[in-house]
Amino acid sequence: MNKHKIYDKIKRDDVDDLEKSFELQERAYNAIINIANKYQGKKILIATHSHFIKGFFTKISNEFTFTSPLYNASRNYIFIDNNKVTKYIFNLND
């Protein structure tokens, strides 16, 4: 199967045994909220892959999709207070 057909199947959540987009969104959101709760008042560095980052941002805002560009080694800031995202900065690469 050519890589474009596989990518299309992934975008449609049509790959057996692959985590669905909504599942990734929930996992990313819950993980980041849980980390924020554990380290309240602290600055935290989390390193992860782009799809996980996109999962989080597509969960909190309709501004993002899984096909939104994300620069390699970009910085993404998330500000959380009382289990709520109060501010975010996506895709800083300067």
Buried (B, 14 or more C-beta within 10 A) or exposed (E): EEEEEEEEBBEEEEEEEEBEBEEBBBBBBEBBBEBBEEEEEEEEEEEEEBBBBBBBBBBBEEEBEBEBEBEEEBEBEBEBEEEEBEEBEBBEEE
